[in-house]
């Protein structure tokens, strides 16, 4: 009985981060704010990804969107939306932002609980890079590079 209680407690702790993100609707106001920070943009995007909100993610991704992963896999907008990764939790650290005209580049160290194409990725901090474009009305994610490695 004690083992069962411990297993339930550990399971609840493992699910708590995802539940915390899913407990409230994501604040996506940054996506329509010209002055939004890179961190606010990535938080809005990541929260939508946790919810697997394909419709809203489809409006966030630029038609030219590409994602490149360290394992060599990649996807364009259509392939990405068809098979979304399973993001359960995330944190960004050491963020840097560069702006030029209508472009914003965000780089950070990301720690995430993530599964891509059925393969769990290491939850250790890893560098990542995103490029955003301001349309005059909203930000669109143009490109993303993730340098996290699968657990194996």
C-alpha beads as a LAMMPS data file, in Angstrom:
LAMMPS data file: protein, C-alpha beads

152 atoms
151 bonds

1 atom types
1 bond types

-500.0 500.0 xlo xhi
-500.0 500.0 ylo yhi
-500.0 500.0 zlo zhi

Masses

1 110.0

Atoms # bond

1 1 1 0.000 0.000 0.000
2 1 1 2.848 2.333 0.842
3 1 1 4.437 1.717 -2.575
4 1 1 1.181 2.564 -4.312
5 1 1 0.932 5.820 -2.361
6 1 1 4.522 6.690 -3.303
7 1 1 3.888 5.882 -6.970
8 1 1 0.803 8.092 -6.986
9 1 1 2.740 10.917 -5.296
10 1 1 5.582 10.680 -7.836
11 1 1 3.129 10.592 -10.737
12 1 1 1.371 13.692 -9.406
13 1 1 4.697 15.522 -9.126
14 1 1 5.658 14.541 -12.671
15 1 1 2.366 15.826 -14.047
16 1 1 2.251 19.008 -11.954
17 1 1 4.251 21.238 -14.350
18 1 1 2.025 20.417 -17.324
19 1 1 -1.063 20.846 -15.188
20 1 1 0.190 24.254 -14.048
21 1 1 0.546 25.456 -17.630
22 1 1 -2.789 23.950 -18.679
23 1 1 -4.684 25.221 -15.619
24 1 1 -5.046 28.707 -17.054
25 1 1 -5.611 29.823 -20.616
26 1 1 -2.373 30.974 -22.233
27 1 1 -1.724 34.705 -22.408
28 1 1 -1.150 35.227 -26.125
29 1 1 -1.403 39.029 -26.036
30 1 1 2.338 39.284 -26.755
31 1 1 1.715 37.892 -30.233
32 1 1 -0.056 41.128 -31.228
33 1 1 2.201 43.538 -29.305
34 1 1 4.901 45.148 -31.460
35 1 1 6.974 45.792 -28.314
36 1 1 6.696 42.233 -26.940
37 1 1 9.813 40.641 -25.546
38 1 1 11.260 37.503 -27.069
39 1 1 10.570 35.715 -23.800
40 1 1 6.873 36.716 -23.929
41 1 1 6.618 35.463 -27.525
42 1 1 8.227 32.120 -26.693
43 1 1 6.055 31.730 -23.593
44 1 1 2.859 32.318 -25.604
45 1 1 4.017 29.900 -28.327
46 1 1 5.119 27.234 -25.822
47 1 1 1.845 27.441 -23.891
48 1 1 -0.100 26.903 -27.138
49 1 1 2.158 23.949 -27.917
50 1 1 1.473 22.362 -24.514
51 1 1 -2.254 22.649 -25.288
52 1 1 -1.667 21.325 -28.835
53 1 1 -3.862 24.135 -30.161
54 1 1 -3.225 23.521 -33.876
55 1 1 -5.556 26.310 -35.025
56 1 1 -3.819 28.996 -32.977
57 1 1 -0.351 27.566 -33.652
58 1 1 -1.171 27.672 -37.367
59 1 1 -1.758 31.415 -37.021
60 1 1 1.531 31.857 -35.123
61 1 1 3.736 30.022 -37.643
62 1 1 4.841 31.901 -40.744
63 1 1 4.157 30.146 -44.070
64 1 1 7.955 29.951 -44.482
65 1 1 8.369 28.281 -41.044
66 1 1 11.079 25.650 -40.633
67 1 1 12.282 23.862 -37.513
68 1 1 15.649 22.091 -37.316
69 1 1 16.564 19.697 -34.528
70 1 1 19.962 18.448 -33.429
71 1 1 19.060 14.861 -34.384
72 1 1 18.776 15.988 -38.014
73 1 1 14.975 15.921 -38.151
74 1 1 13.153 18.971 -39.423
75 1 1 9.689 20.100 -40.444
76 1 1 7.980 22.828 -42.387
77 1 1 4.727 24.386 -41.202
78 1 1 2.423 21.676 -42.590
79 1 1 4.510 18.751 -41.299
80 1 1 4.990 20.397 -37.913
81 1 1 1.275 21.058 -37.401
82 1 1 0.398 17.535 -38.559
83 1 1 2.656 15.937 -35.933
84 1 1 3.176 18.326 -33.035
85 1 1 5.786 17.465 -30.435
86 1 1 4.554 16.620 -26.949
87 1 1 5.767 19.517 -24.805
88 1 1 4.844 19.043 -21.152
89 1 1 6.872 21.754 -19.429
90 1 1 9.546 24.308 -20.246
91 1 1 11.764 27.041 -18.831
92 1 1 14.007 29.574 -20.560
93 1 1 17.244 30.965 -19.146
94 1 1 20.088 33.168 -20.392
95 1 1 17.847 34.816 -22.973
96 1 1 19.240 37.202 -25.550
97 1 1 17.166 39.208 -28.031
98 1 1 18.148 41.121 -31.143
99 1 1 15.784 43.341 -33.104
100 1 1 16.245 44.792 -36.570
101 1 1 13.320 46.397 -38.350
102 1 1 10.447 43.907 -38.330
103 1 1 12.601 40.975 -37.192
104 1 1 13.269 39.631 -33.701
105 1 1 15.786 36.897 -32.933
106 1 1 15.558 35.115 -29.594
107 1 1 18.183 32.726 -28.242
108 1 1 18.129 31.070 -24.867
109 1 1 18.946 27.976 -22.938
110 1 1 15.764 25.913 -22.778
111 1 1 14.946 23.157 -20.342
112 1 1 11.910 21.145 -21.369
113 1 1 10.007 17.938 -20.852
114 1 1 9.588 17.008 -24.503
115 1 1 8.835 14.068 -26.785
116 1 1 9.333 14.384 -30.551
117 1 1 8.261 11.661 -32.977
118 1 1 7.786 9.296 -30.038
119 1 1 11.292 9.851 -28.683
120 1 1 11.822 11.506 -25.290
121 1 1 14.383 14.289 -25.205
122 1 1 16.798 14.927 -22.357
123 1 1 15.378 17.425 -19.853
124 1 1 18.782 19.090 -19.474
125 1 1 19.347 22.722 -20.525
126 1 1 20.092 23.087 -24.232
127 1 1 20.526 26.065 -26.550
128 1 1 17.693 27.119 -28.843
129 1 1 17.112 29.883 -31.370
130 1 1 13.970 31.395 -32.899
131 1 1 13.357 34.054 -35.536
132 1 1 10.138 36.103 -35.472
133 1 1 8.693 38.523 -38.059
134 1 1 6.332 41.422 -37.307
135 1 1 3.581 41.683 -39.955
136 1 1 2.307 45.064 -38.811
137 1 1 -0.448 43.312 -36.843
138 1 1 1.177 40.298 -35.176
139 1 1 4.342 38.303 -34.695
140 1 1 4.934 35.162 -36.777
141 1 1 7.476 32.472 -35.945
142 1 1 9.661 32.024 -39.034
143 1 1 12.348 29.606 -37.868
144 1 1 13.359 27.569 -34.859
145 1 1 16.501 25.636 -34.051
146 1 1 16.495 23.283 -31.068
147 1 1 19.745 21.747 -29.934
148 1 1 18.384 19.394 -27.292
149 1 1 19.354 15.748 -27.757
150 1 1 17.205 12.621 -27.452
151 1 1 17.705 10.686 -24.208
152 1 1 19.198 7.607 -25.860

Bonds

1 1 1 2
2 1 2 3
3 1 3 4
4 1 4 5
5 1 5 6
6 1 6 7
7 1 7 8
8 1 8 9
9 1 9 10
10 1 10 11
11 1 11 12
12 1 12 13
13 1 13 14
14 1 14 15
15 1 15 16
16 1 16 17
17 1 17 18
18 1 18 19
19 1 19 20
20 1 20 21
21 1 21 22
22 1 22 23
23 1 23 24
24 1 24 25
25 1 25 26
26 1 26 27
27 1 27 28
28 1 28 29
29 1 29 30
30 1 30 31
31 1 31 32
32 1 32 33
33 1 33 34
34 1 34 35
35 1 35 36
36 1 36 37
37 1 37 38
38 1 38 39
39 1 39 40
40 1 40 41
41 1 41 42
42 1 42 43
43 1 43 44
44 1 44 45
45 1 45 46
46 1 46 47
47 1 47 48
48 1 48 49
49 1 49 50
50 1 50 51
51 1 51 52
52 1 52 53
53 1 53 54
54 1 54 55
55 1 55 56
56 1 56 57
57 1 57 58
58 1 58 59
59 1 59 60
60 1 60 61
61 1 61 62
62 1 62 63
63 1 63 64
64 1 64 65
65 1 65 66
66 1 66 67
67 1 67 68
68 1 68 69
69 1 69 70
70 1 70 71
71 1 71 72
72 1 72 73
73 1 73 74
74 1 74 75
75 1 75 76
76 1 76 77
77 1 77 78
78 1 78 79
79 1 79 80
80 1 80 81
81 1 81 82
82 1 82 83
83 1 83 84
84 1 84 85
85 1 85 86
86 1 86 87
87 1 87 88
88 1 88 89
89 1 89 90
90 1 90 91
91 1 91 92
92 1 92 93
93 1 93 94
94 1 94 95
95 1 95 96
96 1 96 97
97 1 97 98
98 1 98 99
99 1 99 100
100 1 100 101
101 1 101 102
102 1 102 103
103 1 103 104
104 1 104 105
105 1 105 106
106 1 106 107
107 1 107 108
108 1 108 109
109 1 109 110
110 1 110 111
111 1 111 112
112 1 112 113
113 1 113 114
114 1 114 115
115 1 115 116
116 1 116 117
117 1 117 118
118 1 118 119
119 1 119 120
120 1 120 121
121 1 121 122
122 1 122 123
123 1 123 124
124 1 124 125
125 1 125 126
126 1 126 127
127 1 127 128
128 1 128 129
129 1 129 130
130 1 130 131
131 1 131 132
132 1 132 133
133 1 133 134
134 1 134 135
135 1 135 136
136 1 136 137
137 1 137 138
138 1 138 139
139 1 139 140
140 1 140 141
141 1 141 142
142 1 142 143
143 1 143 144
144 1 144 145
145 1 145 146
146 1 146 147
147 1 147 148
148 1 148 149
149 1 149 150
150 1 150 151
151 1 151 152
